[in-house]
Amino acid sequence: MENYQCLAAPKTTLKRCRNDSRNGTPFCNIHGKLSESKTQIKIYNGSTYTFNNNFKDIEGFTPQIFLWKELNNTICKAKTKSNIKYLENQARIIRCGVQSKIVNELIRTGMFLSYDDVFEFFKGKNQKRKTLENIRHFLGVVYYFQRKDDILRKIQINVRIKKLYGNKVDKIIKIQKWFRHLLWLKNLPVSPEVMRKHYIPNEKKIIMVQNQIKKYITMKISHSHDCPFSLEKYTEIPKKYRISYEYYEGNNKHWRYYNIKWLDSDWKSQTNEKRYVIEPVIKHEFPEEFVEKTARKIWYLTRIKNDYDIDYDKYKNYKPYQIENDWVNRFSRRSLYRFVLLMLDICNILDINIENIKNWRSNHYKLKYQTFYLQVMPALKNIASNTQIYSLEEDIFYITRDMFRAEFIFTDTDVSDIIAGDSMYGILKILLHAKQKNCEVFDIIKDIIKENIKILLMV
């Protein structure tokens, strides 16, 4: 038979004996010797056992003492050594504490003011036990409620309720039932009056509509496709990263869901080589509305939330997002996706809002951009010259000159995407250069650019 921990409690504490039991008995060698004298022994859960010839006789045990059992369980669950030592000290005081020490503990809790108050309280209480035993038991109850203050609060609330409302319980129950019924009526999606007047007479129509909705939901589930990059089900993609693309194939509508981080990585790879982006599975070119919607969402994640890594949970973004990589390359910003990111960065600096950014790449904007540069850049160049920021003055000169190249003035082909990307990149480059050199000059240049964008480009 295997050895287990002894069931007995030493005389100096109510905590369970630490020794291993003897083979075939529930007690260790020390406590097992008591069986030879056929005496009683105290178990760690508070019950008393009287030794006899047959230990299996369950009638030999007295009922358990709840405080003993609970304190032993609490000691077993304690994690820190200081807490265990504190609880073991309580166990010793409850089991064998002398009268003066127990009374001092009760006074320390603030329940009594002096020795006389303690003995006056326990005078005549439970004459079957000695006064010292009563005080020990009472202290054990105090310790228990100190550990279980939530139970004490509930008992206190119940006592106060009984004292205040004991004679009016029936009336209170009626009011509570009425109030619950009133809340139930308010929380109903449809009130009983509306149900009787409108829904019950149109029951057949409602059933028909419900059947159609069920068919639609079933069709949508069957026509919803998982992310082709991460292979996540559309229900597994977090809402803040989930984006869907709707399209028709024949007469059937389909929904393709993507994790926007993977979609952003794929689109940036595609726009390094071409101006448009395509769906990786069906090979359709994404519509401009969907591209702009996605760009706005990824701009918010990368710029505001700094949430851009595909393995975000693993790396936690140790370094900030490199914003300039999205539009510094001239060919890349010819794509609508990169151009929207560029425009949103400008809007963030100037504190303006532009709807339908895709329209800023149309042919009729070519003349607007050139007019903007002719009217605004000379003033900005003079400010840079007067403030002796010659590097900024040189940037303004070359950026303005590039806007009037022959390919932009005399051309038979559509270069609206090129001139749009170059002109807005030039504005952003001037703003960033001015901010780096002088904050006061930056504020002046920002106000001039912001006012003229509203007048010349946003009309």
matplotlib code that plots the C-alpha trace (Angstrom):
import matplotlib.pyplot as plt

x = [0.0, 1.3, 2.1, -0.3, -0.2, -1.3, -5.0, -4.3, -3.9, -1.2, -2.2, -0.4, -2.3, -5.4, -3.2, -2.9, 0.1, 3.0, 4.2, 3.4, 0.9, 2.0, 1.3, -2.3, -3.3, -4.4, -2.0, 1.7, 3.9, 3.5, -0.3, -0.8, 0.6, -2.5, -4.6, -2.9, -4.4, -7.9, -8.1, -9.5, -7.7, -8.5, -8.6, -7.4, -11.0, -12.1, -13.8, -12.9, -12.2, -12.3, -9.9, -11.5, -10.7, -12.1, -11.0, -13.4, -16.3, -17.4, -19.6, -16.4, -16.1, -17.8, -19.1, -16.5, -15.8, -16.3, -13.8, -11.0, -11.7, -11.9, -8.7, -6.8, -8.0, -7.0, -3.5, -3.1, -4.1, -1.9, 0.9, 3.3, 5.4, 4.3, 0.6, 1.1, 3.0, 0.2, -2.5, -0.5, -0.2, -4.0, -4.3, -2.1, -4.1, -7.5, -6.3, -4.2, -4.0, -3.9, -6.7, -4.6, -3.4, -6.9, -8.4, -5.7, -6.4, -10.1, -9.3, -6.8, -9.7, -11.6, -14.6, -13.9, -12.3, -11.1, -10.9, -14.0, -16.0, -14.8, -15.8, -19.1, -20.0, -19.2, -20.8, -23.5, -22.8, -23.0, -22.5, -21.7, -18.2, -15.7, -15.4, -11.9, -13.3, -16.1, -13.6, -11.4, -14.3, -15.5, -11.9, -12.0, -15.2, -13.7, -10.7, -13.0, -15.0, -11.8, -10.8, -14.3, -15.4, -17.8, -19.8, -19.8, -21.2, -24.0, -25.0, -24.9, -27.1, -29.6, -29.8, -30.4, -33.1, -34.9, -34.7, -36.0, -38.4, -39.3, -43.0, -43.4, -41.9, -45.1, -45.7, -42.1, -42.4, -45.5, -43.9, -40.8, -42.9, -44.8, -41.6, -40.0, -43.1, -42.8, -39.2, -40.0, -42.6, -40.2, -37.5, -39.7, -38.7, -42.3, -45.0, -48.1, -50.3, -48.3, -48.2, -52.0, -52.6, -49.9, -48.0, -50.7, -53.0, -49.9, -48.5, -48.3, -46.4, -44.0, -43.3, -42.7, -40.2, -38.4, -38.0, -36.5, -34.1, -33.1, -32.4, -30.3, -28.3, -27.7, -26.6, -24.3, -22.6, -22.0, -20.7, -18.4, -14.8, -11.9, -8.8, -6.5, -3.3, -3.7, -6.2, -8.3, -12.1, -13.9, -15.4, -11.9, -10.5, -10.7, -13.3, -10.7, -8.6, -11.5, -12.5, -14.7, -14.9, -18.3, -18.6, -20.9, -20.1, -22.9, -26.1, -24.6, -23.1, -19.9, -18.1, -14.4, -12.9, -9.3, -7.1, -6.2, -2.6, -2.0, -3.9, -1.7, 1.5, 0.3, -0.8, 2.5, 4.3, 2.0, 2.4, 6.1, 5.7, 2.3, -0.2, -3.2, -3.9, -5.7, -7.5, -5.1, -7.7, -10.2, -7.6, -10.1, -8.8, -10.0, -12.4, -11.2, -13.8, -12.6, -8.9, -9.6, -11.6, -8.9, -6.2, -8.0, -8.3, -4.7, -3.6, -5.4, -3.8, -0.3, -0.2, -2.5, -2.3, 1.2, -0.3, 1.3, 3.2, 1.5, 2.9, 1.9, 1.3, 4.8, 6.9, 4.6, 6.0, 9.4, 10.0, 7.7, 6.2, 8.3, 5.7, 7.9, 8.3, 4.7, 5.1, 8.8, 9.1, 7.8, 6.5, 4.8, 2.8, 1.3, -0.9, -4.2, -3.4, -0.1, -1.5, -4.4, -1.8, 0.2, -3.0, -4.0, -0.6, -1.0, -4.5, -3.2, -0.6, -2.9, -5.9, -8.3, -10.6, -10.8, -13.5, -13.1, -9.4, -9.6, -11.0, -7.8, -6.1, -8.5, -7.4, -9.1, -6.9, -3.8, -4.4, -5.4, -2.1, -0.1, -2.2, -1.6, 2.2, 2.3, 0.4, 1.7, 5.3, 6.8, 5.4, 6.9, 10.2, 10.4, 9.6, 12.4, 14.8, 14.0, 14.4, 17.7, 16.6, 18.4, 17.9, 14.2, 14.3, 16.3, 13.7, 10.8, 12.6, 13.3, 9.8, 8.1, 10.3, 9.4, 5.7, 6.2, 8.2, 7.3, 5.6, 3.2, 2.5, 2.5, 1.2, -1.3, -1.4, -3.1, -0.4, -2.9, -1.7, 2.0, 1.3, -1.1, 1.5, 4.4, 2.5, 1.1, 4.5, 6.1, 3.7, 4.4, 8.1, 8.0, 6.0, 8.3, 11.4, 10.0, 9.0, 12.5, 14.2, 12.0, 8.7, 7.6, 8.3, 6.5, 3.4, 3.4, 4.0, 1.3, -1.3, -0.6, -0.7, -3.9, -5.7, -4.8, -5.6, -9.1, -9.4, -7.7, -7.9, -11.0, -13.5]
y = [0.0, 3.4, 6.1, 9.1, 12.1, 11.5, 12.4, 13.6, 17.1, 17.8, 19.0, 22.3, 23.2, 22.3, 22.0, 18.6, 16.5, 16.6, 13.0, 10.1, 7.5, 3.9, 1.2, 0.0, 2.8, 6.4, 7.7, 8.1, 6.2, 8.9, 9.3, 5.6, 4.6, 6.2, 3.3, 0.9, 2.7, 2.8, 6.6, 9.4, 11.3, 14.6, 14.6, 17.6, 18.4, 18.8, 15.4, 13.1, 9.4, 6.8, 3.8, 0.3, -3.0, -2.2, 1.1, 0.9, 1.5, 4.9, 5.5, 6.1, 9.5, 12.7, 15.4, 17.6, 21.2, 23.5, 26.1, 23.5, 22.0, 25.4, 26.7, 23.6, 24.0, 27.6, 26.7, 24.2, 26.8, 29.6, 30.5, 32.7, 31.6, 34.7, 33.9, 30.2, 31.4, 33.8, 31.1, 28.5, 31.1, 31.4, 27.6, 27.4, 30.2, 28.6, 25.2, 25.9, 29.6, 30.8, 33.0, 36.3, 35.9, 35.1, 38.1, 40.4, 39.2, 40.0, 43.4, 44.0, 43.3, 46.3, 44.2, 44.7, 47.5, 45.6, 42.3, 43.0, 43.5, 40.2, 38.2, 40.1, 39.1, 35.4, 35.2, 32.6, 31.6, 27.8, 26.4, 23.0, 24.3, 26.2, 30.0, 29.6, 27.1, 29.6, 32.4, 30.2, 29.2, 32.8, 33.9, 31.2, 32.6, 36.1, 34.8, 33.0, 36.2, 38.2, 35.8, 35.7, 39.3, 38.9, 36.4, 38.7, 41.6, 39.4, 38.3, 41.9, 43.0, 40.1, 41.1, 44.8, 43.8, 41.6, 44.4, 47.1, 45.3, 42.1, 43.1, 44.2, 41.3, 40.4, 43.9, 44.2, 40.9, 42.1, 45.4, 43.5, 41.1, 44.1, 45.9, 42.9, 42.5, 46.1, 45.7, 42.6, 44.5, 47.3, 44.9, 43.0, 43.6, 44.0, 45.1, 42.9, 45.7, 45.9, 42.1, 41.9, 44.7, 44.1, 40.8, 38.3, 39.4, 39.2, 35.9, 34.3, 37.3, 37.3, 33.6, 34.1, 37.0, 34.9, 32.0, 34.4, 35.7, 32.2, 31.4, 34.6, 33.8, 30.2, 31.5, 34.1, 31.6, 29.3, 32.2, 33.7, 32.8, 32.7, 34.8, 33.4, 34.7, 33.6, 30.8, 32.0, 31.6, 34.8, 34.3, 33.9, 37.2, 39.9, 42.6, 45.4, 43.4, 42.0, 43.6, 42.1, 42.4, 41.9, 41.0, 39.1, 35.9, 35.3, 35.9, 35.0, 37.4, 36.5, 37.8, 37.5, 38.2, 39.3, 39.9, 43.5, 43.1, 40.4, 42.3, 45.4, 43.3, 41.8, 45.1, 46.8, 44.0, 44.3, 48.1, 47.8, 46.5, 47.7, 50.6, 48.4, 45.5, 42.2, 39.6, 36.6, 33.9, 35.1, 37.5, 40.4, 43.9, 45.5, 48.5, 51.9, 52.3, 49.2, 50.2, 53.6, 52.1, 49.6, 52.3, 54.4, 51.5, 50.5, 54.1, 54.3, 51.0, 51.9, 55.6, 55.9, 52.5, 51.5, 48.1, 46.8, 43.6, 40.4, 38.6, 41.5, 39.3, 37.9, 41.0, 43.8, 46.4, 47.2, 50.0, 52.6, 52.2, 53.6, 55.8, 57.2, 53.7, 53.9, 56.8, 57.7, 55.6, 57.5, 54.4, 53.1, 56.3, 56.0, 53.3, 54.5, 52.5, 54.3, 57.7, 57.4, 56.8, 59.8, 62.0, 60.9, 61.8, 65.3, 65.6, 64.6, 67.3, 70.0, 68.9, 68.7, 65.9, 64.9, 62.6, 60.5, 60.8, 58.7, 61.8, 63.7, 61.5, 62.4, 64.4, 67.7, 67.9, 68.3, 72.0, 72.5, 71.1, 73.4, 76.4, 75.6, 75.5, 78.7, 80.7, 79.2, 78.2, 81.6, 82.8, 79.8, 80.3, 83.9, 82.8, 80.2, 82.8, 85.5, 83.0, 81.8, 78.2, 77.7, 73.9, 74.4, 77.1, 74.8, 72.0, 74.3, 75.4, 71.9, 70.5, 73.4, 72.9, 69.2, 70.1, 71.8, 69.2, 68.7, 65.3, 67.1, 70.0, 68.5, 64.9, 62.8, 60.0, 59.9, 60.8, 62.0, 59.4, 60.5, 64.3, 63.6, 61.5, 64.0, 67.1, 65.9, 64.3, 67.6, 69.4, 66.7, 67.0, 70.7, 70.4, 67.8, 69.8, 73.0, 71.1, 69.7, 73.1, 75.7, 75.2, 78.9, 78.7, 75.4, 76.9, 79.7, 77.4, 75.0, 77.7, 78.9, 75.5, 74.5, 77.7, 77.3, 73.6, 74.5, 77.3, 75.7, 71.9, 71.2, 73.1]
z = [0.0, -0.9, 1.7, 2.0, 4.2, 7.8, 8.5, 12.1, 13.3, 15.9, 19.3, 18.7, 15.6, 13.6, 10.4, 8.9, 10.0, 7.5, 8.1, 5.8, 7.0, 7.8, 5.4, 5.9, 8.2, 7.7, 10.4, 10.8, 13.3, 15.9, 15.8, 15.0, 18.4, 20.0, 18.7, 21.1, 24.1, 22.3, 22.8, 20.6, 17.9, 16.2, 12.4, 10.4, 9.2, 12.8, 13.3, 16.2, 15.7, 18.5, 17.9, 17.9, 16.4, 13.0, 11.6, 8.6, 11.0, 9.8, 12.9, 14.8, 13.3, 14.6, 12.2, 10.6, 11.8, 8.8, 10.0, 10.3, 6.9, 5.2, 6.8, 5.7, 2.1, 2.2, 3.4, 0.6, -2.0, -0.7, -3.1, -1.1, 1.9, 3.9, 3.3, 4.4, 7.5, 8.3, 8.0, 10.0, 12.8, 12.8, 12.9, 16.0, 17.8, 17.1, 18.3, 21.4, 21.9, 25.5, 26.7, 26.9, 23.3, 21.9, 23.7, 22.4, 18.9, 19.3, 20.7, 17.8, 15.3, 16.8, 17.8, 21.5, 23.5, 26.6, 28.4, 30.3, 27.1, 25.8, 28.9, 29.3, 25.7, 26.3, 29.7, 29.6, 26.0, 25.3, 28.8, 27.3, 26.4, 28.4, 27.9, 26.4, 23.8, 22.9, 22.4, 20.2, 18.1, 17.8, 16.7, 14.1, 12.7, 12.7, 10.7, 8.3, 7.5, 7.1, 4.3, 2.9, 3.1, 0.1, 2.1, 5.1, 3.0, 1.6, 5.2, 6.3, 3.4, 4.1, 7.8, 6.9, 4.4, 7.0, 9.7, 7.3, 5.1, 7.0, 7.4, 3.8, 1.9, 0.2, -1.1, -2.3, -4.2, -6.0, -7.0, -8.2, -10.3, -11.8, -12.6, -14.2, -16.4, -17.4, -18.3, -20.3, -22.3, -23.0, -24.2, -26.6, -30.2, -31.1, -28.7, -28.3, -29.8, -33.0, -33.1, -33.0, -35.5, -38.1, -37.8, -37.0, -40.0, -42.3, -41.1, -44.5, -46.0, -43.0, -43.5, -47.2, -46.5, -43.8, -46.3, -48.8, -46.2, -45.3, -48.9, -49.2, -46.1, -47.4, -50.8, -49.3, -47.1, -50.0, -52.2, -49.5, -50.0, -47.5, -47.6, -50.4, -48.7, -45.0, -45.8, -42.9, -43.0, -43.3, -39.8, -38.3, -39.7, -37.0, -37.8, -37.9, -40.5, -42.5, -45.9, -48.6, -52.3, -54.0, -57.7, -60.0, -61.9, -64.3, -62.4, -59.0, -56.5, -54.7, -51.7, -51.3, -47.9, -47.2, -44.2, -45.1, -44.0, -46.5, -49.2, -48.5, -48.9, -52.2, -53.6, -52.8, -54.5, -57.6, -57.9, -58.0, -61.6, -62.8, -62.3, -61.4, -59.0, -59.7, -57.6, -57.2, -57.7, -60.3, -62.0, -62.2, -61.9, -58.7, -59.2, -58.2, -55.5, -53.7, -54.1, -52.5, -49.7, -48.9, -49.0, -46.5, -44.1, -44.4, -44.1, -40.7, -39.5, -40.6, -39.7, -36.7, -35.1, -36.3, -36.9, -40.1, -39.5, -40.8, -37.7, -35.4, -32.3, -32.6, -33.3, -31.8, -34.2, -32.6, -35.2, -36.7, -40.2, -43.0, -44.6, -47.4, -48.9, -50.1, -52.5, -52.9, -56.1, -59.1, -60.9, -57.8, -57.2, -60.6, -59.2, -57.6, -54.4, -53.7, -54.9, -52.3, -49.5, -50.7, -50.8, -47.3, -45.9, -47.4, -46.0, -42.6, -42.6, -44.0, -41.8, -44.8, -46.1, -49.7, -51.0, -54.2, -54.5, -57.7, -59.5, -58.9, -61.5, -64.3, -67.4, -66.6, -63.4, -65.5, -66.1, -62.5, -61.2, -63.6, -62.6, -59.0, -59.5, -61.5, -58.9, -55.7, -56.2, -56.9, -53.5, -51.7, -53.5, -52.3, -48.7, -48.9, -50.3, -47.8, -44.9, -46.4, -46.7, -50.0, -50.1, -50.0, -52.6, -54.9, -54.3, -55.2, -58.4, -59.7, -58.7, -60.5, -63.6, -63.8, -63.9, -67.3, -69.1, -72.8, -72.1, -69.8, -72.1, -75.6, -75.4, -77.2, -74.6, -71.2, -68.6, -65.9, -63.5, -63.9, -63.5, -60.6, -58.7, -59.5, -58.6, -55.3, -54.4, -55.0, -52.6, -49.9, -50.5, -50.0, -46.8, -45.3, -46.2, -44.7, -41.5, -41.2, -41.6, -39.8, -37.9, -38.4, -42.2, -42.3, -40.8, -43.3, -46.3, -45.0, -44.7, -48.3, -49.8, -47.8, -48.9, -52.6, -52.7, -51.5, -54.1, -57.1, -56.7, -54.6, -56.7]

ax = plt.figure().add_subplot(projection="3d")
ax.plot(x, y, z, "-o")
ax.set_aspect("equal")
plt.show()
